[in-house]
């Protein structure tokens, strides 16, 4: 390469006529880049704009949830206040000259009124080895509206009804509370993944259990199965025609019933097999527990499932502590009857501590039986 090529060719600025040195590689004097390249620095910076900024920015924000309308959809931005929204929106529309290097900028928001934020932005960079800076001011106007999601919630929109019920009993308050927590946790997971169609329209307690209106059938079904996964039981579904959309397609609402088992952990039942009462420890798949007469494990057959032929005798909480009088042998002990205070000989289950001074017992129509201690229940679950 010749010395003149390394230095670049000399020429004249087409605007002011001053002598300039044309940089190497400028072969197309008609192109915009070539035209800029052959201008002298003084003429080049006369028309130079480091930043391309709009005259104003308008932002529509949902007054209920704070979502921002972008394009044809609403977006959850997670902003702490409208200033954060304004900064993010202005950042998205500002343009910086393509040839600028080392560009840095700071912004100073000015809250003019409740709906207007004036964004003062200072940019610095390097062009033609010359430091440049430019300040721009962009007013951001915020309008409030209602996003599709909040509009649906306000309009009591729902597609699925999840009903929590129980077989031959009413769900307990704890079961209803936990079922609601399961639903809320699932919806929160969907929201965290960006699903703006995930919401619970309402939660209502009834004499039969709890009813939850859910935004979509798919989510309602998932919630019902999660409830049953924790408590045991089964899910049934029934759909009804709700309406038709604008294209004439039929829209259905589905009722999902999460039916909990008739017996829950802590219940004490007497199965019809004449082998003695059972403390229920699980209602998943089929009923499981421990025999109060022997301490052996109990499991209902596959056919019986979670609802074996049995009668309820009470619950673990009905137990009373009483004195262990003596251990007669490996199958029998004497305890004081907690009501009559008479010494009674009853079955000795294998979980009973023979050195204990007191043991929990349950008095029921099936007789008097030693219950496991609480920590023994936990170990069996």
N, C-alpha and C positions, 0 to 999 in steps of 0.2 A: 504494500500500500504506500502511495506517495505521501510526502510530508503534507501537501495541501489537502489530501483526503483525510489524513489523521486530524488535521486542524479544523477541517470543514471548509467549505467554499465561502469566499467573501461575497457580499452582496449589499443591497440597499433595502431599508425598511420600506415596504410599499405604501405606507401611510405618511410618514414624515420625511423619508428620503435619507435618513442618517445611515451611515455605513454600519453594517452588521456582519457577523460571521455566521453563516448558515451551518447548523449542526450537521454531522454526518448522518446519512440515511434518509434525508428529506428529499424524496424523489418526485413527489406529487404536489406541485405548488397549488393545484386547484382544490386539494382536499382541505377540510377544516383543520385537521391536525397540522398540515404543512403551513397553512395560512397563519395559524397561531405561532408556529415555530419560527417563521421568518420575520415576524414583527419584532421590533426592538423592545426591550423590557419596558420602556416608558409607555409605548403605545399598547403593549400587551396588557399591562396592569390597569390601563384606563378603563377597559371594558371587562375586566376580570371579576368574576363573582366566585368566591370560595364556596358559598352555600346557596343552594336553591331552596327557598322556603315559600310556602303558600301564604296568601294574605290572611287567612283565618282557617281554623280547624273547628268543625262542629262534631260533637260527641253526644250520642244518645245513650243514656245510662238508665237501667231499670231501677226505679225508686224503691223497690222492695228488696232485691237481692244484690244490686250493684253490678250486674252483668253489663257488658258493653256491646252495643250493636255494631258489628263489622260485616260489611258486605251484605249478605242476605241471611245472616244468622247471629244469634246472641252468643257471646263468649264470656265465660267466667274468668276474670283476670286476677282475682285475689288481691285487689288493691285495698290499701288501708283507708284511703280517702280519695276524693276527686282530684287532688293534686297529683297523686300517683298515676291516675288514669290519664290526666292531661300530659304528663311527661312521657308516658308510654306512647300515646297517640302522636304527639309531635315528633318523637324519635322515629316513628315509622314513616313519616312523610317528608322529613328533611333529606336533601340530597347534597353530597359533597363532591366538588370537582374531581374528576377521575384522575387527574395528574397530581393531585395534592398528596403529599407524603407527611407522615408523622402527625396526622390530624388528631387534635384533642379538643374537647369542648366541655363547658360547664353551663349549667342552667340555673337561673334564679327565678323561681315562680313568684308571681305577684297576684294575690287574691284581690281582684277588683270588686267583685260582689259575689253573691251566692252562686251565680251561674256563669261567671266569667273569671278566667285565670289568664293573666298575661305572662307568657313565657319569654324571658330574656335569656338568650343563649349566646355565649361568646365562643367562637371557634378560632383555633390557631393551627397553622400548618406550614409547609415549605413548598414553594413553587419556584422552579428555575434557580434553586439554591438560595432563594430569597424568603425569609420568614414573612408570613402574612397573617393577618388576623381580621376577623369580621364579626360584627355583632348583629344579630337579627332578633326581632320581636314578633312573636306569633300569638295573637289572641285565641284562646280556646273557649268556645261557647258550649256549655253543657245543658242539654235538654233532658228532661226526665220522662220516662214512659214506663210501660209494663211489658216485660219479656213474655214470650210464649209460655214458658214454664209457670211463672207466677200468675199469669192470666188463667191458666188451666186450674191451678190450685185454688184461686179465688172463685172460679166457676164450679167448684166441686167436681172436677173431672176425675174419672177413674175408669179402669177397665176390669180390674180384678178385685174380688171381695174375699179376703182370707178370714175364715171363721175358726176360732179355736174352741173346740168342744171336747168332751170326754165321754167315754162309754159308761152308762149307768151311774154317772155322778156329774158334779159340776167342777170344772177346773178351779183349782185353788187360786187365791190372790197371787201367790208366788209364781205359779205357772203362767198366769195371765201377764204378770209384770215381765217375766223372763221372755215370753213369746214376743211381747212388744219390743224388748231390747234386741232380740234376734232380728226382727224386721228392720228396726232402725239401723242396726249395724250393717246389714246387707245393703240397704239403700245408701248409707254413707260410703260403702265400698264402691258402689256404682258411681256416685257423685265424684269421688276422688279420681276415678278413671275418666272423668269428663263426660259422663252420661247426664245430660241436662233433662232427660225425660224420666229420670228416676226421682220419685217422691211419694210420700204417704199423704193422701188427702185427709184422712181422718182416722182416729182410733176411738172406738166406743165400747165401753163395758156394758154388758147385758146380764140378765139373770142366768143366762146359759153359758157365758164365757166372754170372749172379746171378739169384736169385729174390726177389721182393718181394711180400708179402701186403698188400693195400690194403683199406681199409674199405668201399669201394663200387665197383661196376662202372664207373660214370661216371668216377670219379677214376682208376681203373686204366687205362681207355682213354685218358684225357687224358695220363697220365704216359707211356704207351707211345708216343704220337704225338709228345710233346715230345722223347723220346730219339731217335726216328728223324729228327725235324726237325733235330737237331744233328749226328747222325752219318751220316745217310742210311740207306737200307734200306727196309723195309716192315713193316707191322703186320698180323698175322693174329689171329683170335679163335676160340675154341671154348668153348661153354658146356656145363655138366653140371648135372643136377638135384641140388641139395644137400639140400633138405628142403621141408616145407610149413609155412606159418604157421598161426596158430590159426584162421583163416578158411578153410583148405584151399587157399589160393593157393600155387602152386608157386614155390619160390625157387631161383634158379640162381646158380651161381658161374661166372665167365668167366675163362679163361686168355688173356691177351694176350701174344703173342710179338713182341717188338721185335727183328726179325732184321736185324743190321747187315750192311753190304756185305762181300763177300769181300776187297775191297781198301780200304785206308784212305790218307789223305794221308801221303805219305812212302814208300809202297810203290813199288817199281820193278818193272814188269811188261813182258812182251814180247807184245803183241797178235799175233794170227794174220794180220795184214795185211802182214807182211814189210816194214814201213817203219821198224823199229827200236824199241828200248826206250822206255818212257814212265815218267816220274816222276809219280805220281798226286798231284793237288792238291785234288780234290774228288770226293765220292761222292754228291752230292745230285742227284736226278733221273736223271742218267746220269753215267757216269764221265768225269772230265776230268783233263787233265794236260799235260805238255810233253814233246816228243820230245827224247831225249838226243842224237840224231844231228844234228838241225838247229836245235833250239830252238823249233820251231813248236808251236803249241797243238794238243792232241789232245782229241777229244771222241767218245765212243762213240755209236753210232746210237741212236735212240729204241728200236728193237727190242732192242738189246743191253742198254740200261739201265745198271745198276751192275755187271753181270756179263758183260762181253765175253769172248769166247774168247781166253784169254791164259794165260801161265804167269808165276809170280812169280820174279823174279831176285834180289831182296834188298830192302833198305830204304835210305833216305837215310842212316841211321846206319852202314851198312856201308861208306860211302865212305872213301877214304884220300887224304890230301894228298900230292902228288908234284910234281916239278919240271917246269915248262913249258920244253921245250928250244928250240923255235922254232915260229913260225907259218909253215907252208908256203904256204898261200894262203887264200882265203875259205872253203874247204871242209875243210881238213885242217891238223892241228897235230901236232907231235912232243912226246911226253911220255916221262918215264922210267917204265917198268913198275915199280910199287911192290914187286913180288915178285922179278923177275929183274934189275931195274935196267938193262934194255936200252932204248934209244930206240925208241919205237913210234909209227908214224903212225896217227892215229885221226881220226874225224870231228870237225869244229869246229862246235859249235852257236853260234847267234847271240848267246846270252847270255854267252859266255865273254869275259873281258877279255883282249885280246891283249897288254897290257902287264904282266900279272900274272907274278910269278916262280914262284908255285905255284898249282895248281888241284886241287879235289877230284875224284877219279875213282872209278869202280866197276868192279871186275873181276868178271865173271860168265861164264856159259856163252855169253852173246851177245857176249863180247869186252870191250874196255876202252872206257869212255865217260866224258866230262867231265860232272860234275854241276853244277847251279847252286849258287851260294853261298847261305847261309841267308837273307840279306836279299833275295835275288832270289826265293826261294820265297815269302816273305811278300808281296812285291809282286805275285806272280801269283795269290795266294789271293783 
